[in-house]
Amino acid sequence: MRIEFHGAAGGEVTGSCHLIEVAGRRILFDCGMVQGSRDAEARNAEPFAFDPASIDALVLSHAHIDHIGRVPLLVKRGFKGPIWAQAATCDLFPIMLLDAASLAERSAEFDNRDRAPGEPEAVPLYTAADVVVAQKQLHPLAYETDTTILPGMTVRLHEAGHILGSAMIELRADGRSLLFTGDVGMCGTPILRDPAPPPRADLILMESTYGDRNHKDRAATVAELGQILAAARADGGNVVIPAFAVGRSQELLYWFAEHFGDWNLAPWTIFLDSPMAAKVMAVYDSHEELFDTDAAKVWAGRIKPFKLPNLRVSESVDESKAINRIHGGAIVIAGSGMANGGRVRHHLANNLAFARNHVVFVGYQAAGTLGRLLVNGVPRVRLFGEEIPVRAQIHTVGGLSAHADQQGLLDWYGASPNHPPVALAHGENPAREALAVELKRRYGVTVTLSQPGMRLDV
């Protein structure tokens, strides 16, 4: 068994893509989009480092765009095999990718308006029609069930606790076993069950997003979020929360439902500004069997997360634009989570210049994104051709991360029955280097830092 790294390697956290060669077959784990700066995202259109037609099967860890965002392009360029994923991921797949296709089509249309004579026409990375074609190749999987995906090759999915349907992928063939973590969630994350302990494996391909730090205690984090909302209420401004449509948005609504009274949320108008929002919430409602016991209790309560009395789901462009006429008393949850695209950029453009407003980041901000710039304290940003001063109060609430922190990753690995070698991916270099040091120190294991194009025998 051999693994070849083609994304989320070499110190990057997006573009997850790993090629496995075993039993005479070629299997791909994830085919994600590179996110970050404009130059970084331009890499998505480059040729794959392998022939898509040579891939026999694709297995997806979960439905975030940095893990599935180039699947339609893979199919468009020749991949004909089955796409395997947990059932909830299969349900989320078209929602996420149709939105990505729509953004790509609009971006190409916008670029062509300003195209100079003689310049080549801009084309989208893929279209909605390409997503429909790719969707036909999906095959749903259940957790903790062995499935023969190709002759002599078995896959078993384990709960990753990152978003709904997120999975660790255990691949067994030729007497060897590989475990790919995908993204590992924090224990105690609302709605989701905790990550499953690792099974026996010959190698673990492990994420390392927060490999160099620990999150704030979750209870303290939730209390901090309540304090921010109280301060914003006193300031008379708006609260803008960049959040991905799958995972973080649902968690925020969960906390709003649980603390509706003690956070005095009734005077606010809460906007979930995302054309995907209603569809994603419907997927959550159809997979309550994947919820943890605490979530089941909240869903059975008087105030339900997706039916808050002051919640407004904005699906149309006009509804979204109307929010920007509100100058106080609005909590706006909108994508994207790193503010590198989507409707949240319009809300930031309308709110950043005023000190009464608050912007709350509740997830990881990759290098090169607008979110990272704001977290780093830039005095002004450029949005839609205008220079905008940053006077709003910027908050980073790290304890709500959907990724396990360093201690969480070490504890998870420590539960392994045989402590196999580790290959680290999906982490910037300081983070994964620090995690490698701790894994070696605590468990005496061999740790490899993945690099693009590197091959590793299992």
HELIX and SHEET records of a PDB file:
HELIX    1   1 ARG A   38  ALA A   42  1                                   5    
HELIX    2   2 ARG A   43  ALA A   45  5                                   3    
HELIX    3   3 PRO A   52  SER A   54  5                                   3    
HELIX    4   4 ILE A   65  ILE A   68  1                                   4    
HELIX    5   5 VAL A   71  LYS A   76  1                                   6    
HELIX    6   6 ALA A   87  ARG A  113  1                                  27    
HELIX    7   7 ALA A  128  GLN A  135  1                                   8    
HELIX    8   8 ARG A  218  ASP A  235  1                                  18    
HELIX    9   9 ARG A  248  GLU A  258  1                                  11    
HELIX   10  10 ALA A  277  ASP A  285  1                                   9    
HELIX   11  11 GLU A  288  LEU A  290  5                                   3    
HELIX   12  12 THR A  293  TRP A  299  1                                   7    
HELIX   13  13 PRO A  305  LYS A  307  5                                   3    
HELIX   14  14 VAL A  317  ILE A  323  1                                   7    
HELIX   15  15 VAL A  344  ASN A  351  1                                   8    
HELIX   16  16 LEU A  370  VAL A  375  1                                   6    
HELIX   17  17 GLY A  398  LEU A  400  5                                   3    
HELIX   18  18 GLN A  406  GLY A  414  1                                   9    
HELIX   19  19 ASN A  429  TYR A  443  1                                  15    
SHEET    1   A 7 LEU A 138  LEU A 141  0                                        
SHEET    2   A 7 ILE A  83  GLN A  86  1                                        
SHEET    3   A 7 ALA A  57  VAL A  59  1                                        
SHEET    4   A 7 ARG A  25  PHE A  29  1                                        
SHEET    5   A 7 CYS A  17  VAL A  22 -1                                        
SHEET    6   A 7 ARG A   2  GLY A   7 -1                                        
SHEET    7   A 7 ARG A 455  ASP A 457 -1                                        
SHEET    1   B 7 THR A 147  LEU A 150  0                                        
SHEET    2   B 7 MET A 153  GLU A 159 -1                                        
SHEET    3   B 7 ALA A 167  ALA A 173 -1                                        
SHEET    4   B 7 ARG A 176  PHE A 180 -1                                        
SHEET    5   B 7 LEU A 203  GLU A 207  1                                        
SHEET    6   B 7 VAL A 422  ALA A 425  1                                        
SHEET    7   B 7 VAL A 447  LEU A 449  1                                        
SHEET    1   C 6 LEU A 311  SER A 314  0                                        
SHEET    2   C 6 THR A 269  ASP A 273  1                                        
SHEET    3   C 6 ALA A 330  ALA A 334  1                                        
SHEET    4   C 6 VAL A 239  PRO A 242  1                                        
SHEET    5   C 6 HIS A 358  PHE A 361  1                                        
SHEET    6   C 6 GLN A 393  THR A 396  1                                        
SHEET    1   D 2 ARG A 380  LEU A 383  0                                        
SHEET    2   D 2 GLU A 386  PRO A 389 -1                                        
END                                                                             
